[in-house]
Amino acid sequence: MVSYPATTESISLAQEANSSEAIQILYQVLEDPSSSPEALRIKEQAITNLCDRLTEEKRGEDLRTLLTKLRPFFSLIPKAKTAKIVRGVIDAVAKIPGTTDLQITLCKEMVEWTRAEKRTFLRQRVEARLAALLMENKEYVEALALLSTLVKEVRRLDDKLLLVDIDLLESKLHFSLRNLPKAKAALTAARTAANAIYVPPAQQGTIDLQSGILHAEEKDYKTGYSYFFEAFESFNALGDPRAVFSLKYMLLCKIMVSQADDVAGIISSKAGLQYVGPDLDAMKAVADAHSKRSLKLFENALRDYKAQLEDDPIVHRHLSSLYDTLLEQNLCRLIEPFSRVEIGHIAELIGLPVDHVEKKLSQMILDKKFAGTLDQGAGCLIIFEDPKADAIYSATLDTIANMGKVVDSLYVRSAKIMS
């Protein structure tokens, strides 16, 4: 068997060889006992190349084993380089689909090793990554317990860059648990920490994206749109794939404030054309349904773009509200020509059960969406003409307000005289 020492020639051979041969060569380079500065540099390069090759081959378990084998090597190189390699291997595993459980196991193993080696800096970053993976796996209790301990430790060390990441993660976790006050508090803490340091554009984009999500959740869609736009600008400049999600949520905000006509213009803009695909097509279909006040088109969009709409947790949260809005608009459109109409006829026209339509109409009357009453005995809806506002009421209120000011003025004057 040919031996490949830690030299530049070995790396060049690995680059020219096919995948299997290259992996064997790189493993042999790492087994070279030499610990000279040049050999260590070559081995670092070999680790990077090996990670790329194993990722291409989707060999997640081999990457996990590699990280264990490299532990003696880590004692020969600076701690900063060790941290870079460890995070690089974990990132390589993350690129392989369906390896969430493997990543969690790998992170837990590395946390134990870093504790034993007293590598606090690296341990905190691996624990933050572990918390994110646990949240992704919906193991919220374990993730929250880990973050609670970690955030206290990092605040004590005053590592603001890591603190921003942890506070952001905590905000996302509380949002997933539907605890909006704590999600907002964690986001405020992330912003406070970010204001004290230089924050990379990608991280600033993440903060803006989370801000937009929280504002949209509170129905403040105009402010949410502004934050999503800022996030889109950051991610678009970096070529980050999250740009399309920011753009998607921008379009959602436009639809939710009844500005669906602007959606086509945003998509056809120079920035929007770069991201044309299923996500934007889904939002355009919803915008068309909203513009035409068509429930049928809306339901078609939900069916045709299920992955982009219902499977997106952020968009899905607003679909129910959007559906109610469309239902109200559709009902208003259908009852416009009538002064008296059977509820069964409206249900037939809209294609929904009679009891569902009746319940919705009664709710709309109570919310003063239109003036009318339900004659349940006859099964009819009676629509009234819009009552004209009587000017005498507002004039009377103005008179009473002016009288109040006069009385207050007289009271002040009499108090001065008495004194």
C-alpha positions in Angstrom: 0.0 0.0 0.0 1.4 3.4 -1.0 2.0 5.8 1.9 1.1 9.5 1.4 3.0 11.9 3.8 1.7 15.4 4.8 3.0 17.2 1.7 1.7 19.5 -1.0 2.2 16.7 -3.6 -0.2 14.4 -1.6 -2.9 17.1 -1.6 -2.5 17.7 -5.3 -2.8 13.9 -5.9 -6.0 13.9 -3.9 -7.5 16.7 -5.9 -6.8 14.9 -9.1 -8.1 11.5 -7.9 -11.6 10.3 -8.0 -13.7 10.6 -4.8 -12.9 7.2 -3.1 -9.2 7.4 -3.8 -9.0 11.0 -2.7 -10.6 10.1 0.6 -8.1 7.3 1.2 -5.1 9.6 0.3 -6.4 12.4 2.7 -6.9 10.0 5.6 -3.3 8.8 5.1 -2.1 12.4 5.1 -3.8 12.9 8.5 -2.1 9.8 9.8 1.4 11.2 9.1 3.1 11.5 12.6 5.0 14.6 11.5 4.1 17.7 13.6 6.3 20.4 11.9 4.5 23.7 11.1 4.4 22.8 7.4 2.9 19.4 8.1 0.3 20.9 10.4 -0.6 23.4 7.7 -0.9 20.6 5.1 -3.1 18.5 7.5 -5.5 21.5 8.0 -5.9 21.7 4.2 -6.4 17.9 4.1 -9.2 18.2 6.7 -11.0 20.8 4.7 -10.7 18.8 1.4 -11.8 15.6 3.3 -14.9 17.3 4.7 -15.9 18.4 1.2 -15.4 14.9 -0.2 -17.3 13.2 2.6 -20.1 15.7 2.3 -20.4 15.1 -1.5 -20.6 11.3 -0.7 -23.2 12.0 2.1 -21.1 10.1 4.6 -22.3 11.8 7.8 -21.1 9.1 10.2 -17.6 9.2 8.7 -17.5 13.0 9.4 -18.6 12.3 13.0 -15.8 9.6 13.3 -13.3 12.1 11.7 -14.0 14.6 14.5 -13.2 12.0 17.1 -10.0 10.9 15.4 -8.8 14.5 15.1 -8.8 15.1 18.9 -5.0 14.3 19.3 -4.3 16.7 16.4 -6.3 19.5 18.1 -3.7 19.5 21.0 -1.0 20.5 18.4 -2.7 23.5 16.9 -4.0 26.8 18.4 -7.4 26.8 20.0 -8.8 29.3 17.5 -8.0 26.9 14.6 -9.5 24.0 16.6 -12.7 25.9 16.9 -12.7 26.7 13.2 -12.2 23.0 12.2 -14.9 21.7 14.7 -17.5 24.2 13.4 -16.4 23.4 9.8 -17.1 19.7 10.3 -20.4 20.3 12.0 -21.4 22.6 9.1 -20.4 19.9 6.7 -22.7 17.4 8.4 -25.5 20.0 8.3 -25.2 20.1 4.5 -26.2 16.4 4.3 -30.1 16.1 4.3 -31.8 14.3 7.1 -28.9 14.4 9.6 -30.5 16.5 12.4 -30.3 13.6 14.9 -26.6 13.0 13.9 -25.8 16.6 14.3 -27.4 16.7 17.8 -25.4 13.6 18.8 -22.2 15.1 17.4 -22.7 18.4 19.2 -23.4 16.6 22.5 -20.1 14.6 22.1 -18.2 17.8 21.4 -19.7 19.5 24.4 -18.5 16.7 26.6 -15.0 16.8 25.1 -14.7 20.6 25.4 -15.8 20.4 29.0 -13.1 17.8 29.7 -10.5 19.9 27.8 -11.7 23.2 29.5 -12.3 24.9 26.1 -15.0 27.3 27.2 -15.0 29.5 24.1 -15.6 26.5 21.8 -18.1 24.8 24.2 -20.3 27.8 24.3 -20.5 28.0 20.5 -21.2 24.3 20.2 -23.9 24.5 22.9 -25.5 27.4 21.0 -25.5 25.3 17.8 -27.0 22.3 19.9 -29.8 24.5 21.2 -30.7 25.6 17.6 -30.7 21.9 16.5 -32.9 20.9 19.5 -35.3 23.8 18.6 -35.4 22.6 15.0 -36.2 19.1 16.2 -39.0 20.6 18.4 -37.3 19.5 21.6 -38.2 22.9 23.1 -37.9 22.0 26.9 -34.3 20.8 26.5 -33.4 23.7 24.2 -34.8 26.3 26.6 -33.0 24.7 29.6 -29.7 24.8 27.7 -30.2 28.4 26.6 -31.1 29.6 30.1 -27.8 28.3 31.5 -25.8 29.4 28.5 -27.1 33.0 28.4 -26.2 33.6 32.0 -22.7 32.3 31.5 -22.1 34.4 28.3 -23.4 37.6 29.9 -21.0 37.1 32.7 -18.1 36.8 30.2 -19.5 39.7 28.2 -19.0 38.0 24.8 -21.5 40.3 23.0 -21.2 38.7 19.5 -22.2 35.3 20.9 -24.8 36.9 23.1 -26.5 38.4 20.1 -26.8 34.9 18.6 -28.1 33.4 21.8 -30.7 36.1 22.4 -31.9 35.8 18.8 -32.2 32.0 19.3 -34.1 32.5 22.6 -36.5 34.9 20.8 -37.1 32.3 18.1 -37.6 29.6 20.7 -40.2 31.6 22.7 -41.9 32.6 19.4 -42.2 28.8 18.6 -43.8 28.3 22.1 -46.2 31.2 21.3 -44.8 33.3 24.2 -44.7 36.7 22.4 -43.8 38.9 25.4 -40.6 36.8 26.1 -39.8 36.6 22.4 -39.9 40.4 22.2 -37.8 40.8 25.3 -35.2 38.4 24.0 -35.1 40.3 20.7 -34.7 43.6 22.5 -31.8 42.1 24.4 -30.2 41.0 21.1 -30.6 44.5 19.7 -29.1 46.1 22.8 -26.0 43.8 22.6 -25.8 44.4 18.8 -25.7 48.2 19.3 -22.5 47.9 21.3 -20.5 46.0 18.7 -20.0 45.6 14.9 -22.6 43.1 13.7 -22.0 41.2 10.4 -24.6 42.0 7.7 -26.0 38.4 7.9 -26.6 38.7 11.6 -28.2 42.1 11.2 -30.4 40.6 8.6 -31.4 37.9 11.0 -32.3 40.4 13.6 -34.4 42.4 11.1 -36.1 39.2 9.9 -37.1 38.2 13.5 -38.3 41.8 14.1 -40.5 41.6 11.1 -42.0 38.3 12.1 -42.9 39.6 15.6 -44.4 42.8 14.3 -46.5 40.8 11.7 -47.6 38.5 14.5 -49.0 41.6 16.3 -50.8 42.6 13.1 -48.5 45.6 12.6 -47.9 44.7 9.0 -46.6 48.1 7.9 -43.7 48.0 10.4 -43.2 44.3 9.7 -42.9 45.1 5.9 -40.1 47.7 6.7 -38.1 45.1 8.7 -38.6 42.4 6.1 -37.3 44.9 3.5 -34.2 45.6 5.5 -33.6 41.9 6.0 -34.1 41.3 2.2 -31.5 44.1 1.4 -28.9 42.4 3.7 -29.5 38.9 2.5 -29.7 39.9 -1.2 -26.3 41.7 -1.0 -24.8 38.5 0.5 -26.5 36.1 -1.8 -28.0 34.4 1.3 -30.9 32.0 0.5 -33.0 33.6 3.2 -33.5 36.6 0.9 -36.4 34.8 -0.8 -38.1 34.2 2.5 -37.7 37.9 3.4 -39.2 38.8 0.0 -42.0 36.3 0.5 -43.0 37.8 3.9 -42.8 41.3 2.4 -45.4 40.2 -0.1 -47.5 38.7 2.7 -47.5 42.0 4.5 -48.7 43.8 1.4 -51.6 41.3 1.0 -52.6 41.6 4.7 -52.9 45.4 4.4 -55.1 45.0 1.3 -52.4 46.2 -1.1 -52.3 43.0 -3.1 -52.1 45.0 -6.4 -48.5 46.0 -5.4 -47.4 42.3 -5.3 -47.0 41.9 -9.1 -44.9 45.1 -9.2 -42.5 43.9 -6.5 -42.0 40.5 -8.1 -41.3 42.1 -11.5 -38.8 44.6 -10.0 -35.1 44.1 -10.7 -34.5 42.6 -7.2 -37.6 40.4 -7.3 -36.9 38.8 -10.7 -33.8 37.2 -9.2 -36.0 35.1 -6.9 -38.8 34.1 -9.2 -39.9 30.6 -8.3 -42.6 28.6 -6.4 -42.4 30.8 -3.3 -43.2 34.0 -5.2 -45.7 32.2 -7.4 -47.5 31.1 -4.3 -47.8 34.7 -3.0 -48.8 36.0 -6.4 -51.6 33.4 -6.5 -52.8 34.5 -3.0 -52.6 38.1 -4.1 -54.7 37.4 -7.2 -57.3 35.6 -5.0 -57.4 38.6 -2.6 -57.7 41.2 -5.4 -60.6 39.3 -6.9 -62.1 38.5 -3.5 -62.3 34.8 -4.7 -62.4 32.1 -2.1 -62.1 29.5 -4.9 -58.9 31.0 -6.2 -57.6 31.2 -2.6 -58.3 27.5 -2.0 -56.7 26.6 -5.3 -53.6 28.5 -4.3 -53.5 26.6 -1.0 -53.8 23.3 -2.8 -51.3 24.0 -5.6 -48.7 25.6 -3.3 -49.1 23.7 0.0 -45.4 23.4 0.6 -44.9 27.2 0.2 -48.0 28.3 2.1 -49.3 25.8 4.7 -45.9 24.2 5.4 -44.3 27.6 6.1 -45.0 28.2 9.8 -44.8 32.0 9.4 -47.2 32.2 6.5 -49.5 29.5 7.9 -50.1 31.6 11.0 -51.6 34.4 8.9 -53.6 32.2 6.5 -56.6 31.8 8.8 -56.8 35.6 9.2 -56.5 36.0 5.4 -59.1 33.4 4.8 -61.6 35.2 7.1 -60.8 38.5 5.3 -61.5 36.8 1.9 -64.6 35.2 3.2 -65.9 38.5 4.4 -65.1 40.3 1.2 -66.7 37.4 -0.8 -69.9 37.6 1.3 -70.0 41.4 0.9 -69.7 41.0 -2.9 -72.5 38.4 -3.0 -75.0 40.3 -0.8 -74.3 43.7 -2.6 -77.2 43.4 -5.1 -79.8 42.2 -2.5 -82.0 43.8 0.2 -83.3 40.4 1.2 -81.8 37.1 0.3 -82.0 33.5 1.5 -79.0 32.3 3.5 -79.1 29.0 1.6 -78.8 30.8 -1.7 -75.7 32.7 -0.5 -74.2 29.4 0.8 -74.8 27.8 -2.6 -73.2 30.7 -4.4 -70.1 30.7 -2.2 -69.9 26.8 -1.9 -69.9 26.6 1.9 -72.2 24.9 4.5 -75.3 27.0 5.4 -74.6 26.9 9.2 -71.0 28.2 8.5 -72.3 31.0 6.3 -75.0 31.9 8.8 -72.5 32.1 11.7 -70.1 34.3 9.7 -72.9 36.7 8.6 -74.0 37.1 12.2 -70.4 37.8 13.2 -70.1 40.4 10.4 -73.3 42.1 11.6 -72.1 42.3 15.2 -68.7 43.7 13.9 -70.7 46.3 11.9 -69.1 45.1 8.6 -72.6 45.9 7.1 -76.0 46.9 8.4 -78.6 44.0 8.5 -80.3 41.3 10.5 -80.9 37.6 10.2 -84.4 36.3 10.0 -83.7 32.7 11.2 -87.4 31.7 11.1 -87.5 32.4 7.3 -83.8 31.6 6.8 -83.2 35.0 5.2 -80.7 37.8 5.5 -82.2 41.3 5.5 -79.8 44.1 4.5 -80.4 47.7 5.5 -79.2 50.7 3.6 -76.2 52.4 5.2 -77.6 54.8 7.8 -76.7 58.4 7.2 -74.8 60.0 10.1 -76.9 62.7 11.8 -74.8 65.9 12.1 -76.7 67.0 15.2 -74.9 64.5 17.4 -71.4 65.7 16.5 -72.5 69.3 16.8 -74.0 68.6 20.3 -70.8 67.0 21.4 -68.8 70.0 20.2 -71.1 72.3 22.2 -70.8 70.3 25.4 -67.0 70.3 25.0 -66.9 74.1 24.6 -69.2 74.5 27.6 -66.8 72.4 29.6 -63.9 74.7 28.7 -65.9 77.8 29.7 -66.8 76.2 33.1 -63.1 75.3 33.7 -62.1 78.9 32.8 -64.6 80.4 35.2 -63.5 78.0 38.0 -59.9 79.2 37.6 -60.9 82.9 37.7 -63.1 82.4 40.8 -60.3 80.6 42.5 -58.0 83.6 41.9 -60.5 86.1 43.2 -61.1 84.0 46.4 -57.4 83.8 47.1 
